[in-house]
């Protein structure tokens, strides 16, 4: 699923700076995430960076947009054609780290 920003957003901008896809911008009242650019940081980080950076925890999963790791990774590759992206426990929250 793509991530969305709920009304708890305090417009601090912390999430915008963390997005590897430039999917976050200021909307009319709060920051918004373009779901066509959101990859949940798959291919880049082990967690969703916007959610990790958000003080009021306003970056949440969009229940209306469920997407697989494969879909999100394909989007990341399309957005960043010149980058060598990989899937691992360090680049996808879908993959569990070994204990």
Residue pairs with C-beta under 8 A, 6 or more apart in sequence:
1 40
1 61
1 62
1 63
1 65
1 66
1 67
2 33
2 35
2 38
2 40
2 62
2 65
2 67
3 33
3 38
3 40
3 48
3 50
3 51
3 59
3 60
3 61
3 62
4 33
4 35
4 59
4 60
4 61
4 62
4 65
5 15
5 24
5 30
5 31
5 32
5 33
5 50
5 58
5 59
5 60
6 58
6 60
7 30
7 58
8 56
8 57
8 58
9 30
9 31
9 54
9 56
9 58
10 55
10 56
10 58
11 26
11 30
11 31
12 55
13 26
13 31
14 53
14 54
14 55
15 24
15 31
15 49
15 50
15 51
15 53
15 54
15 59
16 24
16 25
16 26
16 31
17 53
18 49
18 50
18 52
18 53
19 33
19 49
19 50
20 39
20 41
20 44
20 45
20 49
20 80
21 37
21 38
21 39
21 76
21 79
21 80
22 37
23 33
23 34
23 35
23 37
23 38
23 39
24 31
24 32
24 33
24 34
24 50
25 31
25 32
25 34
26 32
30 58
33 50
33 59
35 62
35 65
36 75
37 75
37 79
39 72
39 73
39 75
39 76
39 79
40 48
40 67
40 72
40 93
41 47
41 48
41 49
41 50
41 93
42 69
42 72
42 73
42 76
42 87
42 91
42 92
42 93
42 94
43 72
43 73
43 76
43 77
43 80
43 85
43 86
43 87
43 91
43 92
44 76
44 85
44 91
45 90
45 91
46 89
46 90
46 91
46 92
46 93
46 97
47 93
48 59
48 93
50 59
51 57
51 59
51 60
53 59
69 87
69 92
69 94
69 95
73 85
73 87
73 92
76 85
77 85
85 91
87 95
88 95
89 95
89 96
89 97
89 98
